[in-house]
Amino acid sequence: MRRLTLSFILFLLFATAASAAARFKQGTLTISQDAKRVVLQVEVADTPEARSQGLMSRPRLADNAGMLFIFEEQGSWGFWMKNTLIPLSIAFIDDDWVIVDIKDMKVAPSPANGPFNIYESAKPFKYALEVNRGYFRTKGIGAGAKVRFELKSSKR
């Protein structure tokens, strides 16, 4: 019985993550800096509802995947890790598609109740890209990198 309960809980976690992923638009993001070039498959959070959901409750994130947050205009917003289960790095991207800042974010002691750190960019931004923590460092990507985004067309 205990094994069945654990299996069911794991199933629910992965089903919830898969269901959440299905609600987001999909795209491809290419980041270039010097001779380095990386390609990521991203989910797009371009509405207030999608941005507030973000990567909450996901048990994992694929190595070359991320979530691109798109805001209506350039500004400054804080990010936090409420109900986020995986450590992330966030790149803040200006309206010219240039990375202006990168921060590493850690999971809160209690993902549901905090306390939560607020992560803010040193400069205004219009886009934010969340990936697995340390991704930018291991790929040699930093401030000044150029970003290109292509939204995948939805098939009906």
Phi, psi and omega per residue, in radians:
M1 nan -0.727 -3.129
R2 -1.082 -0.718 3.126
R3 -1.135 -0.693 3.118
L4 -1.114 -0.751 3.134
T5 -1.111 -0.795 3.117
L6 -1.083 -0.755 3.112
S7 -1.060 -0.732 -3.132
F8 -1.140 -0.731 3.123
I9 -1.101 -0.780 3.103
L10 -1.088 -0.719 3.092
F11 -1.034 -0.791 3.139
L12 -1.087 -0.715 3.117
L13 -1.060 -0.836 -3.116
F14 -1.253 -0.620 3.100
A15 -1.143 -0.701 3.106
T16 -1.114 -0.763 3.135
A17 -1.120 -0.782 -3.140
A18 -1.130 -0.705 3.115
S19 -1.110 -0.754 3.125
A20 -1.097 -0.750 -3.128
A21 -1.077 -0.614 -3.091
A22 -1.183 -0.386 -3.096
R23 -1.430 -0.229 -3.080
F24 -1.684 2.553 2.982
K25 -1.141 2.799 -3.101
Q26 -2.080 2.654 3.106
G27 -2.788 3.050 3.086
T28 -2.089 2.330 -3.108
L29 -2.155 2.265 3.124
T30 -2.023 2.254 3.117
I31 -2.019 2.259 -3.130
S32 -2.207 2.356 3.043
Q33 -2.644 2.155 -3.059
D34 0.942 -2.201 -3.134
A35 -1.616 0.025 -3.093
K36 -1.558 2.503 3.110
R37 -2.580 2.203 3.076
V38 -2.216 2.600 3.132
V39 -2.126 2.287 3.136
L40 -2.141 2.533 2.952
Q41 -1.636 2.169 -3.041
V42 -2.150 2.625 2.909
E43 -1.645 2.595 -3.028
V44 -1.968 2.163 3.068
A45 -1.896 1.667 -3.033
D46 -2.094 0.215 3.044
T47 -2.215 2.792 3.101
P48 -0.977 -0.678 3.136
E49 -1.151 -0.796 -3.138
A50 -1.157 -0.714 3.126
R51 -1.122 -0.659 -3.135
S52 -1.259 -0.479 3.095
Q53 -1.344 -0.825 3.118
G54 0.821 -2.369 -3.110
L55 -1.706 0.398 3.134
M56 -0.984 2.474 3.004
S57 1.169 0.156 3.108
R58 -1.399 2.279 3.116
P59 -1.356 -0.326 -3.135
R60 -2.851 2.922 3.092
L61 -2.401 2.285 -3.134
A62 -1.024 2.703 -3.055
D63 -0.996 -0.785 -3.114
N64 -1.884 0.801 3.131
A65 -2.271 2.823 3.107
G66 -2.917 -3.083 3.058
M67 -2.209 2.221 3.115
L68 -1.762 2.083 3.072
F69 -1.650 2.220 -3.135
I70 -2.031 2.169 3.103
F71 -1.823 2.775 -3.087
E72 -1.196 -0.550 3.140
E73 -2.575 2.842 3.124
Q74 -1.240 2.448 -3.139
G75 -3.044 -2.725 3.119
S76 -2.307 2.140 3.117
W77 -2.311 2.630 3.082
G78 -1.670 2.553 3.060
F79 -1.982 2.569 3.065
W80 -2.409 2.996 -2.995
M81 -1.957 0.654 3.127
K82 -1.100 2.269 3.140
N83 0.981 0.418 3.099
T84 -1.771 2.219 -2.971
L85 -1.747 -0.181 -3.085
I86 -2.128 2.439 3.088
P87 -1.187 2.452 -3.035
L88 -2.279 2.799 2.889
S89 -2.017 2.570 -3.138
I90 -2.227 2.288 3.044
A91 -1.848 2.245 3.082
F92 -1.679 2.278 -2.967
I93 -2.172 2.274 -3.101
D94 -1.421 3.137 -3.064
D95 -1.265 -0.102 3.006
D96 -1.666 0.152 3.135
W97 1.113 0.774 3.064
V98 -2.109 2.315 3.094
I99 -1.197 2.183 -3.115
V100 -1.862 -0.289 -3.132
D101 -2.902 2.671 3.068
I102 -2.387 2.379 3.093
K103 -2.276 2.549 2.971
D104 -1.642 2.369 -3.118
M105 -2.068 2.459 3.139
K106 -1.997 2.693 3.116
V107 -1.172 2.387 3.131
A108 -1.173 2.663 3.095
P109 -0.900 -0.674 3.010
S110 -2.204 1.812 -3.063
P111 -0.968 -0.475 -3.138
A112 -1.506 -0.573 -2.984
N113 -2.086 -0.106 3.102
G114 1.470 -2.782 0.097
P115 -1.214 2.692 -3.067
F116 -1.979 2.289 2.969
N117 -1.358 2.594 3.037
I118 -1.845 2.227 -3.112
Y119 -1.881 2.134 -3.089
E120 -2.218 2.654 3.108
S121 -1.441 2.612 3.061
A122 -1.262 -0.331 -3.114
K123 -2.333 2.769 3.084
P124 -1.058 2.658 -3.126
F125 -2.564 2.814 3.071
K126 -2.019 -0.404 -3.099
Y127 -2.267 2.651 3.038
A128 -2.417 2.412 -3.110
L129 -2.105 2.063 3.066
E130 -1.762 2.330 3.120
V131 -2.441 3.058 3.068
N132 -1.008 2.481 -3.103
R133 -1.014 2.316 3.129
G134 1.575 -0.104 -3.086
Y135 -0.986 -0.868 -3.082
F136 -1.109 -0.721 -3.137
R137 -1.091 -0.814 -3.108
T138 -1.193 -0.454 3.125
K139 -1.598 -0.074 3.134
G140 1.274 0.532 -3.122
I141 -1.808 2.343 3.128
G142 -2.528 -2.970 3.101
A143 -0.974 2.466 -3.116
G144 1.731 -0.241 3.125
A145 -1.153 2.538 3.120
K146 -1.627 2.470 -3.100
V147 -2.136 2.415 3.036
R148 -2.206 2.319 -3.085
F149 -2.165 2.402 3.078
E150 -2.300 2.093 3.108
L151 -1.364 2.305 3.081
K152 -1.332 2.389 3.129
S153 -1.286 2.453 3.128
S154 -1.477 2.358 -3.139
K155 -1.686 2.368 -3.129
R156 -2.017 nan nan
